[in-house]
Amino acid sequence: MAKEVRRRKTLEYHFSEKHKEYIRNCRKCEFNVAEGAVRAGKTVDNVLAFAEELKTTLDRIHLATGSTVGNAKLNIGVCNGLGLENIFRGQCHWGKYKDNEALFVKGPDTNWIQKIVIFAGGAKEDSYKKIRGNSYGMWIATEINLHHAKTIEAANIRLLAAKRLKIFWDLNPDNPQHPIYTQYIDRYRDMQDAGEFPGGYNYMHCTIYDNINITPERLRAIESRYDKNSIWYMRDIKGMRVVASGLIYRRFADDVSAKQYNFRIAGKPKDIMEINLGIDFGGSSSGHSFTATAITRGFQNVVALASERIPCKDQNGNVIEIDPETLGNRFCDFMQKILSRYGYVTVVYADSAEQTLIAGIRSSLRKHGLGWIRVENALKTEINDRINATAILMAQGRFLYVKNECDSLENALCTAVWDPKELTKNVRLDDGSSDIDSLDSFEYTFERRISQLIRYG
C-alpha cells in the first residue's frame, strides 16, 4: 500500500497579477525567462512553475543550475522555504546521481513515479562536463547571465530528446550587449514576434516594486544598501540593463573632491574585532601594494587603517626592479607600524598568483622576529562582487579610512573607472592609468567576510 504523505502546513504564496500571468504562461511555453531587480520574486515563480511540470512530465531526469552547485541548491532547492524540497516535502530526499548532487522526488504528486533533479554549477569553463551523459526533460537555471557559454550550449543540447521540453531562466539585468541577450533572450523574443518560435516564448520583466510581499520598511532597508548613482542601483532596484561607464565609486570621489571627507576619521576606530593585511604584488606595469583594514564588532564597519604602494615605474616610465628581499623588508616595516599602533594583526592575505613572493614575505617576517604572523592566500573572489560590496558599504556609511594614513587607497578609490572598451561585460579598467593594485590589496582584506558584512538593515 502506498505510504500516505501528511503535510502540516501549506506553503504561503502571495503573487501580484504580473507574477500570476507569468506563471500561467509557463504552462503553455517551452522557454520562460524572468528578468528583473533583486527580491522581485523571479526565482520563486520559476521554481513553482517547474515543480508543477515535474509532477506530470514523462521525463525522469531534469537539470537545475546556478553559478555554483551551492547556489543552485540554495536558490532552487531551498528558495527561502519555497524551494523544491519544500514543495515536495515528505516526498523527496537529497542524494547522489552519477556523482552529481540530486533531489529525488517520488510520491502522490508524481503519481509515485520517481523524478530526479540534478543540481550543478555553471559558471566555470569546464562546468559543462558535470552535466554530460544525461538527457534532461526540463532545465531550470538561476542567474543564467553568470553561466559560462559552454554550460548553456551543453545544457541545450542535452534537452533535445525531451518528451516535454521546458526551460526556466531567471537573471538580474546585465550589460545590454551581454551574450545572454544577443544570443538567446532578445533573439528568441524577436523570433517569437516573427512567429518563428513554435514552442512558445514567455518573458517577464519585474522590479522589486512588483513584489507585494515586501513591506515599505523592508524596501527602504534594501534601498539603503545602494548608491543611487551606481549601476548596481539601476540594475538591482530599478531593474534596468545598464552599461557600466565612468567612475566606479562616484559617491566617494565626489566626497573627496568637495573636501567633505565623510568617510575619513581622525583617530583609531573603536570596537575593532580583527585586523587583516592585504598584499598585491606588482609587475612591469603595476606596483606592489599593502593595505591594513579593521573590521569592527558585529561586522558593523570596514575601516582602512593604512595603505602603501610601491611603484614599479619611475616618472619617465622606466621599470624599477624591486628584489624580493627589499619588498619583504618594506612589508615588515609596514607590519611593524600596524603592530605598534594597534597591538596585533589577525592574518595577512596575499595575492595567490605569486607563491614565490609569498614565500619571500614569510621568510622576511621570520628574520624580523614576526614568524608568528599568519600569511594566507587571498580568496580572489569575482572583482565585481568585491566592487559591489565596497559600494554597498559606502552607501550605508560603513566604510571609513584613517586620515593621513591611506593616501594611496584614497587616490585609487577616487580614480577607479569602468573600461569603456568592454561592451559585453563590466570590467574595471586596468591599463596603468589608475591604481588597481591598492584596490586589490584592500579588497583582499575583507572579501572573505562579505557575506557577514553585507546586510539589509
Protein Blocks (a to p, Z undefined) as FASTA:
>chain_A
ZZddddfbdcdddddfklmmmmmmmmmpfbdcdeddehkommmmmmmmmmmmmmmmmbfb
dcdddfblklmmmmmmnnnoiamklmmgoiaccddeehiacdddddjknoopacdddddd
fkbmklmmmmgoiacfbdcdehkllpcfklmmmmmmmmmmpfbdcdddddddddfklmkl
mmmmmmmmmmmmnopafnopadddddfklmmkbcfklmmmmmmmpcfkbmklmmmmnopa
cddehjfklmlmmmmmnonommbcfbdcehifbdcdddddddfkbccddddddddehila
ccdfbdcdddfbdfkopacdddfklmmmmmmmmmmmmmmmnopafbdcddfklmmlmmmm
mmmmmmnopampccdddfkiafklmmmmmmmmmmnopaccdehilmmmmmmmmmgccdfk
lmkbccdddehpacfklmmmmmmmmmmmmmmmpcfZZ
